[in-house]
């Protein structure tokens, strides 16, 4: 019987560790902007690509200044706000705030990485297909 409880406890521990819901906040610094052939993109071109990509995924955007876009994603009871700084070659996505994403100053819900990665991929697609 003791062996049964040890196995049960071990299994429960494995399940709990495998279901970790928070991760360290990923850093997306100086991500290269995808280019289409030899075509040269301007900062304004990249800005339009970011706004289109964000809209295609349900993000709302607000242009703060040249090279800075505030993007907000509202899904059910969750909200994520990131700042996208960009030039004609690179972009950086920085966490700004969130609601119901378990942010504690260092860690955040693992879905954060998925949402930002999807946004970066959509931006690349927009840059290549403009």
Residue pairs with C-beta under 8 A, 6 or more apart in sequence:
20 110
21 102
21 109
21 110
22 102
22 104
22 107
22 108
22 109
22 110
23 107
23 108
23 109
23 110
23 112
23 113
24 106
24 107
25 95
25 103
25 106
25 107
25 108
25 112
26 112
26 113
26 116
28 91
28 92
28 93
28 94
28 116
28 120
29 92
30 90
30 91
30 92
31 90
31 91
31 92
31 93
31 120
32 89
32 90
33 41
33 46
33 86
33 88
33 89
33 90
33 91
33 123
33 124
33 127
34 123
34 124
34 125
34 127
34 128
35 41
35 127
35 128
36 127
36 128
36 129
36 130
40 88
41 49
41 88
41 127
42 88
43 66
43 67
43 86
43 87
43 88
45 88
45 127
45 130
46 86
46 87
46 88
46 91
46 127
47 63
47 66
47 67
47 69
47 86
48 126
48 130
49 123
49 126
49 127
49 130
50 61
50 69
50 71
50 84
50 86
50 91
50 123
50 126
51 61
51 63
51 69
52 126
53 119
53 122
53 123
53 125
53 126
54 60
54 61
54 69
54 71
54 119
54 122
54 123
55 61
56 122
56 126
57 73
57 118
57 119
57 122
58 73
58 74
58 75
59 71
59 72
59 73
59 119
60 71
60 72
60 73
60 74
61 69
61 70
61 71
61 72
62 69
62 70
62 71
62 72
63 69
63 70
64 70
64 83
67 85
67 86
67 87
68 83
68 84
68 85
68 86
69 83
69 84
69 86
70 81
70 82
70 83
70 84
70 96
71 81
71 82
71 83
71 84
71 119
72 79
72 80
72 81
73 79
73 80
73 81
73 115
77 99
77 100
78 98
78 99
78 100
78 101
78 109
78 111
79 97
79 98
79 99
79 100
79 101
80 97
80 98
80 101
80 112
80 115
81 96
81 97
81 98
82 93
82 94
82 95
82 96
82 116
82 119
83 93
83 94
83 96
84 91
84 92
84 93
84 94
85 91
85 92
85 94
86 92
91 120
91 123
93 116
93 119
93 120
95 103
95 108
95 112
98 108
98 112
101 108
101 109
101 111
101 112
102 108
102 109
103 109
